Amino acid sequence: MKASKFLSLNFQDILKGFVVSMIAPFLYGLIGYLDAGTIPTMAEIKPMAIIALSAGLSYLLKNWLTNNQGQILKKEPKNT
């Protein structure tokens, strides 16, 4: 897989950001409620959604600030 360039995102970045932001926090929160024998209400789902969105945006921001060599806050290396 080709990494995206500094200050850009590709489709794989967005797809992985979605996976990170939606699956992990919701499953973690949902498992807690199901272990307790309850189903979460909409009021209880809202904090899980905020955490999920924050995780996804953090991942996308990290990828946006990383060059295709995996270096954070560094421009693309020149091809010689």
Backbone atoms as SQL, in Angstrom:
CREATE TABLE atoms (id INTEGER PRIMARY KEY, chain TEXT, resi INTEGER, resn TEXT, atom TEXT, x REAL, y REAL, z REAL);
INSERT INTO atoms VALUES
  (1, 'A', 1, 'MET', 'N', 0.838, -1.180, 0.000),
  (2, 'A', 1, 'MET', 'CA', 0.000, 0.000, 0.000),
  (3, 'A', 1, 'MET', 'C', 0.883, 1.243, 0.000),
  (4, 'A', 2, 'LYS', 'N', 0.553, 2.172, -0.843),
  (5, 'A', 2, 'LYS', 'CA', 1.314, 3.410, -0.933),
  (6, 'A', 2, 'LYS', 'C', 0.782, 4.412, 0.093),
  (7, 'A', 3, 'ALA', 'N', 1.696, 4.983, 0.867),
  (8, 'A', 3, 'ALA', 'CA', 1.309, 5.969, 1.865),
  (9, 'A', 3, 'ALA', 'C', 1.000, 7.288, 1.184),
  (10, 'A', 4, 'SER', 'N', 0.106, 8.064, 1.791),
  (11, 'A', 4, 'SER', 'CA', -0.225, 9.370, 1.232),
  (12, 'A', 4, 'SER', 'C', 0.895, 10.358, 1.530),
  (13, 'A', 5, 'LYS', 'N', 0.925, 11.424, 0.751),
  (14, 'A', 5, 'LYS', 'CA', 1.952, 12.443, 0.897),
  (15, 'A', 5, 'LYS', 'C', 1.603, 13.381, 2.040),
  (16, 'A', 6, 'PHE', 'N', 2.604, 14.151, 2.458),
  (17, 'A', 6, 'PHE', 'CA', 2.450, 15.134, 3.522),
  (18, 'A', 6, 'PHE', 'C', 1.331, 16.111, 3.184),
  (19, 'A', 7, 'LEU', 'N', 0.460, 16.370, 4.123),
  (20, 'A', 7, 'LEU', 'CA', -0.701, 17.260, 4.012),
  (21, 'A', 7, 'LEU', 'C', -1.715, 16.789, 2.969),
  (22, 'A', 8, 'SER', 'N', -1.820, 15.468, 2.792),
  (23, 'A', 8, 'SER', 'CA', -2.855, 14.915, 1.922),
  (24, 'A', 8, 'SER', 'C', -3.319, 13.585, 2.501),
  (25, 'A', 9, 'LEU', 'N', -4.503, 13.177, 2.114),
  (26, 'A', 9, 'LEU', 'CA', -5.068, 11.902, 2.554),
  (27, 'A', 9, 'LEU', 'C', -5.511, 11.128, 1.328),
  (28, 'A', 10, 'ASN', 'N', -5.351, 9.810, 1.379),
  (29, 'A', 10, 'ASN', 'CA', -5.874, 8.991, 0.293),
  (30, 'A', 10, 'ASN', 'C', -7.070, 8.180, 0.806),
  (31, 'A', 11, 'PHE', 'N', -7.688, 7.417, -0.074),
  (32, 'A', 11, 'PHE', 'CA', -8.878, 6.665, 0.296),
  (33, 'A', 11, 'PHE', 'C', -8.594, 5.672, 1.422),
  (34, 'A', 12, 'GLN', 'N', -7.417, 5.042, 1.404),
  (35, 'A', 12, 'GLN', 'CA', -7.062, 4.075, 2.451),
  (36, 'A', 12, 'GLN', 'C', -6.993, 4.754, 3.821),
  (37, 'A', 13, 'ASP', 'N', -6.489, 5.987, 3.867),
  (38, 'A', 13, 'ASP', 'CA', -6.442, 6.733, 5.127),
  (39, 'A', 13, 'ASP', 'C', -7.848, 6.931, 5.680),
  (40, 'A', 14, 'ILE', 'N', -8.749, 7.340, 4.810),
  (41, 'A', 14, 'ILE', 'CA', -10.120, 7.608, 5.232),
  (42, 'A', 14, 'ILE', 'C', -10.817, 6.321, 5.655),
  (43, 'A', 15, 'LEU', 'N', -10.603, 5.250, 4.913),
  (44, 'A', 15, 'LEU', 'CA', -11.209, 3.964, 5.251),
  (45, 'A', 15, 'LEU', 'C', -10.699, 3.461, 6.599),
  (46, 'A', 16, 'LYS', 'N', -9.400, 3.519, 6.810),
  (47, 'A', 16, 'LYS', 'CA', -8.837, 3.083, 8.092),
  (48, 'A', 16, 'LYS', 'C', -9.296, 3.988, 9.229),
  (49, 'A', 17, 'GLY', 'N', -9.392, 5.283, 8.962),
  (50, 'A', 17, 'GLY', 'CA', -9.903, 6.211, 9.972),
  (51, 'A', 17, 'GLY', 'C', -11.321, 5.857, 10.380),
  (52, 'A', 18, 'PHE', 'N', -12.144, 5.473, 9.410),
  (53, 'A', 18, 'PHE', 'CA', -13.513, 5.071, 9.700),
  (54, 'A', 18, 'PHE', 'C', -13.532, 3.806, 10.556),
  (55, 'A', 19, 'VAL', 'N', -12.704, 2.850, 10.203),
  (56, 'A', 19, 'VAL', 'CA', -12.652, 1.596, 10.960),
  (57, 'A', 19, 'VAL', 'C', -12.223, 1.860, 12.398),
  (58, 'A', 20, 'VAL', 'N', -11.156, 2.646, 12.559),
  (59, 'A', 20, 'VAL', 'CA', -10.667, 2.965, 13.903),
  (60, 'A', 20, 'VAL', 'C', -11.737, 3.705, 14.695),
  (61, 'A', 21, 'SER', 'N', -12.370, 4.670, 14.049),
  (62, 'A', 21, 'SER', 'CA', -13.298, 5.522, 14.779),
  (63, 'A', 21, 'SER', 'C', -14.619, 4.859, 15.105),
  (64, 'A', 22, 'MET', 'N', -15.057, 3.937, 14.319),
  (65, 'A', 22, 'MET', 'CA', -16.369, 3.352, 14.550),
  (66, 'A', 22, 'MET', 'C', -16.334, 2.021, 15.297),
  (67, 'A', 23, 'ILE', 'N', -15.480, 1.146, 14.895),
  (68, 'A', 23, 'ILE', 'CA', -15.522, -0.203, 15.445),
  (69, 'A', 23, 'ILE', 'C', -14.991, -0.264, 16.872),
  (70, 'A', 24, 'ALA', 'N', -13.786, 0.191, 17.089),
  (71, 'A', 24, 'ALA', 'CA', -13.153, 0.007, 18.397),
  (72, 'A', 24, 'ALA', 'C', -13.923, 0.666, 19.548),
  (73, 'A', 25, 'PRO', 'N', -14.209, 1.962, 19.513),
  (74, 'A', 25, 'PRO', 'CA', -14.902, 2.569, 20.658),
  (75, 'A', 25, 'PRO', 'C', -16.319, 2.034, 20.864),
  (76, 'A', 26, 'PHE', 'N', -17.057, 1.810, 19.782),
  (77, 'A', 26, 'PHE', 'CA', -18.422, 1.317, 19.942),
  (78, 'A', 26, 'PHE', 'C', -18.437, -0.100, 20.506),
  (79, 'A', 27, 'LEU', 'N', -17.549, -0.958, 20.013),
  (80, 'A', 27, 'LEU', 'CA', -17.506, -2.320, 20.552),
  (81, 'A', 27, 'LEU', 'C', -17.106, -2.316, 22.019),
  (82, 'A', 28, 'TYR', 'N', -16.133, -1.509, 22.359),
  (83, 'A', 28, 'TYR', 'CA', -15.697, -1.426, 23.753),
  (84, 'A', 28, 'TYR', 'C', -16.842, -0.972, 24.655),
  (85, 'A', 29, 'GLY', 'N', -17.518, 0.070, 24.255),
  (86, 'A', 29, 'GLY', 'CA', -18.644, 0.569, 25.051),
  (87, 'A', 29, 'GLY', 'C', -19.811, -0.401, 25.078),
  (88, 'A', 30, 'LEU', 'N', -20.114, -0.976, 23.935),
  (89, 'A', 30, 'LEU', 'CA', -21.238, -1.905, 23.841),
  (90, 'A', 30, 'LEU', 'C', -20.996, -3.154, 24.675),
  (91, 'A', 31, 'ILE', 'N', -19.785, -3.667, 24.660),
  (92, 'A', 31, 'ILE', 'CA', -19.473, -4.859, 25.449),
  (93, 'A', 31, 'ILE', 'C', -19.677, -4.589, 26.932),
  (94, 'A', 32, 'GLY', 'N', -19.313, -3.410, 27.396),
  (95, 'A', 32, 'GLY', 'CA', -19.525, -3.053, 28.797),
  (96, 'A', 32, 'GLY', 'C', -20.992, -3.099, 29.186),
  (97, 'A', 33, 'TYR', 'N', -21.845, -2.556, 28.323),
  (98, 'A', 33, 'TYR', 'CA', -23.275, -2.566, 28.619),
  (99, 'A', 33, 'TYR', 'C', -23.850, -3.978, 28.543),
  (100, 'A', 34, 'LEU', 'N', -23.454, -4.730, 27.555),
  (101, 'A', 34, 'LEU', 'CA', -23.974, -6.084, 27.407),
  (102, 'A', 34, 'LEU', 'C', -23.494, -6.992, 28.539),
  (103, 'A', 35, 'ASP', 'N', -22.267, -6.794, 29.005),
  (104, 'A', 35, 'ASP', 'CA', -21.780, -7.560, 30.158),
  (105, 'A', 35, 'ASP', 'C', -22.606, -7.264, 31.404),
  (106, 'A', 36, 'ALA', 'N', -23.090, -6.039, 31.514),
  (107, 'A', 36, 'ALA', 'CA', -23.927, -5.661, 32.652),
  (108, 'A', 36, 'ALA', 'C', -25.370, -6.109, 32.464),
  (109, 'A', 37, 'GLY', 'N', -25.678, -6.655, 31.288),
  (110, 'A', 37, 'GLY', 'CA', -27.028, -7.144, 31.035),
  (111, 'A', 37, 'GLY', 'C', -28.006, -6.074, 30.602),
  (112, 'A', 38, 'THR', 'N', -27.501, -4.948, 30.104),
  (113, 'A', 38, 'THR', 'CA', -28.373, -3.862, 29.653),
  (114, 'A', 38, 'THR', 'C', -28.069, -3.512, 28.206),
  (115, 'A', 39, 'ILE', 'N', -28.983, -2.780, 27.611),
  (116, 'A', 39, 'ILE', 'CA', -28.789, -2.251, 26.262),
  (117, 'A', 39, 'ILE', 'C', -28.666, -0.740, 26.409),
  (118, 'A', 40, 'PRO', 'N', -27.646, -0.133, 25.793),
  (119, 'A', 40, 'PRO', 'CA', -27.455, 1.313, 25.971),
  (120, 'A', 40, 'PRO', 'C', -28.583, 2.126, 25.339),
  (121, 'A', 41, 'THR', 'N', -28.917, 3.213, 26.015),
  (122, 'A', 41, 'THR', 'CA', -29.918, 4.144, 25.490),
  (123, 'A', 41, 'THR', 'C', -29.219, 5.137, 24.566),
  (124, 'A', 42, 'MET', 'N', -29.994, 5.952, 23.890),
  (125, 'A', 42, 'MET', 'CA', -29.410, 6.965, 22.999),
  (126, 'A', 42, 'MET', 'C', -28.536, 7.940, 23.784),
  (127, 'A', 43, 'ALA', 'N', -28.930, 8.273, 24.996),
  (128, 'A', 43, 'ALA', 'CA', -28.125, 9.177, 25.822),
  (129, 'A', 43, 'ALA', 'C', -26.789, 8.548, 26.171),
  (130, 'A', 44, 'GLU', 'N', -26.737, 7.242, 26.300),
  (131, 'A', 44, 'GLU', 'CA', -25.487, 6.555, 26.610),
  (132, 'A', 44, 'GLU', 'C', -24.641, 6.318, 25.358),
  (133, 'A', 45, 'ILE', 'N', -25.282, 6.285, 24.200),
  (134, 'A', 45, 'ILE', 'CA', -24.557, 6.087, 22.950),
  (135, 'A', 45, 'ILE', 'C', -23.832, 7.361, 22.524),
  (136, 'A', 46, 'LYS', 'N', -24.375, 8.518, 22.887),
  (137, 'A', 46, 'LYS', 'CA', -23.784, 9.795, 22.473),
  (138, 'A', 46, 'LYS', 'C', -22.315, 9.925, 22.891),
  (139, 'A', 47, 'PRO', 'N', -21.938, 9.641, 24.152),
  (140, 'A', 47, 'PRO', 'CA', -20.511, 9.734, 24.505),
  (141, 'A', 47, 'PRO', 'C', -19.646, 8.747, 23.715),
  (142, 'A', 48, 'MET', 'N', -20.182, 7.556, 23.422),
  (143, 'A', 48, 'MET', 'CA', -19.430, 6.591, 22.618),
  (144, 'A', 48, 'MET', 'C', -19.213, 7.142, 21.212),
  (145, 'A', 49, 'ALA', 'N', -20.217, 7.819, 20.665),
  (146, 'A', 49, 'ALA', 'CA', -20.091, 8.395, 19.325),
  (147, 'A', 49, 'ALA', 'C', -19.060, 9.526, 19.314),
  (148, 'A', 50, 'ILE', 'N', -19.027, 10.322, 20.370),
  (149, 'A', 50, 'ILE', 'CA', -18.052, 11.413, 20.461),
  (150, 'A', 50, 'ILE', 'C', -16.635, 10.851, 20.539),
  (151, 'A', 51, 'ILE', 'N', -16.460, 9.797, 21.336),
  (152, 'A', 51, 'ILE', 'CA', -15.147, 9.156, 21.438),
  (153, 'A', 51, 'ILE', 'C', -14.749, 8.561, 20.091),
  (154, 'A', 52, 'ALA', 'N', -15.707, 7.921, 19.411),
  (155, 'A', 52, 'ALA', 'CA', -15.426, 7.320, 18.107),
  (156, 'A', 52, 'ALA', 'C', -15.013, 8.386, 17.099),
  (157, 'A', 53, 'LEU', 'N', -15.736, 9.480, 17.057),
  (158, 'A', 53, 'LEU', 'CA', -15.410, 10.566, 16.139),
  (159, 'A', 53, 'LEU', 'C', -14.048, 11.173, 16.459),
  (160, 'A', 54, 'SER', 'N', -13.759, 11.350, 17.729),
  (161, 'A', 54, 'SER', 'CA', -12.459, 11.889, 18.144),
  (162, 'A', 54, 'SER', 'C', -11.323, 10.963, 17.734),
  (163, 'A', 55, 'ALA', 'N', -11.508, 9.668, 17.914),
  (164, 'A', 55, 'ALA', 'CA', -10.473, 8.700, 17.524),
  (165, 'A', 55, 'ALA', 'C', -10.241, 8.740, 16.016),
  (166, 'A', 56, 'GLY', 'N', -11.300, 8.773, 15.248),
  (167, 'A', 56, 'GLY', 'CA', -11.157, 8.817, 13.797),
  (168, 'A', 56, 'GLY', 'C', -10.496, 10.086, 13.309),
  (169, 'A', 57, 'LEU', 'N', -10.895, 11.225, 13.872),
  (170, 'A', 57, 'LEU', 'CA', -10.293, 12.500, 13.474),
  (171, 'A', 57, 'LEU', 'C', -8.819, 12.561, 13.881),
  (172, 'A', 58, 'SER', 'N', -8.497, 11.987, 15.037),
  (173, 'A', 58, 'SER', 'CA', -7.094, 11.948, 15.463),
  (174, 'A', 58, 'SER', 'C', -6.259, 11.135, 14.493),
  (175, 'A', 59, 'TYR', 'N', -6.769, 10.004, 14.066),
  (176, 'A', 59, 'TYR', 'CA', -6.058, 9.160, 13.114),
  (177, 'A', 59, 'TYR', 'C', -5.860, 9.894, 11.787),
  (178, 'A', 60, 'LEU', 'N', -6.913, 10.541, 11.303),
  (179, 'A', 60, 'LEU', 'CA', -6.808, 11.268, 10.039),
  (180, 'A', 60, 'LEU', 'C', -5.837, 12.450, 10.152),
  (181, 'A', 61, 'LEU', 'N', -5.852, 13.144, 11.281),
  (182, 'A', 61, 'LEU', 'CA', -4.927, 14.259, 11.483),
  (183, 'A', 61, 'LEU', 'C', -3.481, 13.758, 11.504),
  (184, 'A', 62, 'LYS', 'N', -3.246, 12.636, 12.167),
  (185, 'A', 62, 'LYS', 'CA', -1.903, 12.057, 12.187),
  (186, 'A', 62, 'LYS', 'C', -1.456, 11.713, 10.774),
  (187, 'A', 63, 'ASN', 'N', -2.321, 11.095, 9.985),
  (188, 'A', 63, 'ASN', 'CA', -1.960, 10.740, 8.607),
  (189, 'A', 63, 'ASN', 'C', -1.762, 11.972, 7.741),
  (190, 'A', 64, 'TRP', 'N', -2.536, 12.997, 7.973),
  (191, 'A', 64, 'TRP', 'CA', -2.425, 14.225, 7.193),
  (192, 'A', 64, 'TRP', 'C', -1.086, 14.911, 7.447),
  (193, 'A', 65, 'LEU', 'N', -0.573, 14.793, 8.671),
  (194, 'A', 65, 'LEU', 'CA', 0.679, 15.445, 9.046),
  (195, 'A', 65, 'LEU', 'C', 1.895, 14.534, 8.887),
  (196, 'A', 66, 'THR', 'N', 1.714, 13.374, 8.271),
  (197, 'A', 66, 'THR', 'CA', 2.794, 12.414, 8.084),
  (198, 'A', 66, 'THR', 'C', 3.102, 12.277, 6.597),
  (199, 'A', 67, 'ASN', 'N', 4.391, 12.219, 6.256),
  (200, 'A', 67, 'ASN', 'CA', 4.755, 12.052, 4.847),
  (201, 'A', 67, 'ASN', 'C', 4.707, 10.570, 4.466),
  (202, 'A', 68, 'ASN', 'N', 5.036, 10.253, 3.218),
  (203, 'A', 68, 'ASN', 'CA', 4.917, 8.869, 2.761),
  (204, 'A', 68, 'ASN', 'C', 6.027, 7.969, 3.301),
  (205, 'A', 69, 'GLN', 'N', 6.949, 8.523, 4.066),
  (206, 'A', 69, 'GLN', 'CA', 7.991, 7.742, 4.726),
  (207, 'A', 69, 'GLN', 'C', 7.656, 7.484, 6.195),
  (208, 'A', 70, 'GLY', 'N', 6.503, 7.968, 6.648),
  (209, 'A', 70, 'GLY', 'CA', 6.087, 7.773, 8.031),
  (210, 'A', 70, 'GLY', 'C', 6.652, 8.799, 8.999),
  (211, 'A', 71, 'GLN', 'N', 7.219, 9.876, 8.497),
  (212, 'A', 71, 'GLN', 'CA', 7.797, 10.915, 9.340),
  (213, 'A', 71, 'GLN', 'C', 6.758, 11.997, 9.588),
  (214, 'A', 72, 'ILE', 'N', 6.543, 12.321, 10.858),
  (215, 'A', 72, 'ILE', 'CA', 5.539, 13.329, 11.233),
  (216, 'A', 72, 'ILE', 'C', 6.139, 14.720, 11.112),
  (217, 'A', 73, 'LEU', 'N', 5.360, 15.643, 10.505),
  (218, 'A', 73, 'LEU', 'CA', 5.703, 17.047, 10.334),
  (219, 'A', 73, 'LEU', 'C', 6.974, 17.268, 9.520),
  (220, 'A', 74, 'LYS', 'N', 7.224, 16.384, 8.568),
  (221, 'A', 74, 'LYS', 'CA', 8.347, 16.547, 7.657),
  (222, 'A', 74, 'LYS', 'C', 7.854, 16.471, 6.227),
  (223, 'A', 75, 'LYS', 'N', 8.416, 17.334, 5.370),
  (224, 'A', 75, 'LYS', 'CA', 8.033, 17.343, 3.963),
  (225, 'A', 75, 'LYS', 'C', 8.483, 16.052, 3.298),
  (226, 'A', 76, 'GLU', 'N', 7.947, 15.829, 2.110),
  (227, 'A', 76, 'GLU', 'CA', 8.320, 14.652, 1.334),
  (228, 'A', 76, 'GLU', 'C', 9.803, 14.690, 1.002),
  (229, 'A', 77, 'PRO', 'N', 10.502, 13.563, 1.111),
  (230, 'A', 77, 'PRO', 'CA', 11.909, 13.540, 0.716),
  (231, 'A', 77, 'PRO', 'C', 12.040, 13.703, -0.794),
  (232, 'A', 78, 'LYS', 'N', 13.113, 14.351, -1.206),
  (233, 'A', 78, 'LYS', 'CA', 13.335, 14.559, -2.639),
  (234, 'A', 78, 'LYS', 'C', 13.884, 13.277, -3.236),
  (235, 'A', 79, 'ASN', 'N', 13.349, 12.910, -4.393),
  (236, 'A', 79, 'ASN', 'CA', 13.841, 11.731, -5.109),
  (237, 'A', 79, 'ASN', 'C', 15.087, 12.109, -5.872),
  (238, 'A', 80, 'THR', 'N', 16.175, 11.429, -5.588),
  (239, 'A', 80, 'THR', 'CA', 17.425, 11.729, -6.301),
  (240, 'A', 80, 'THR', 'C', 17.841, 10.578, -7.157);
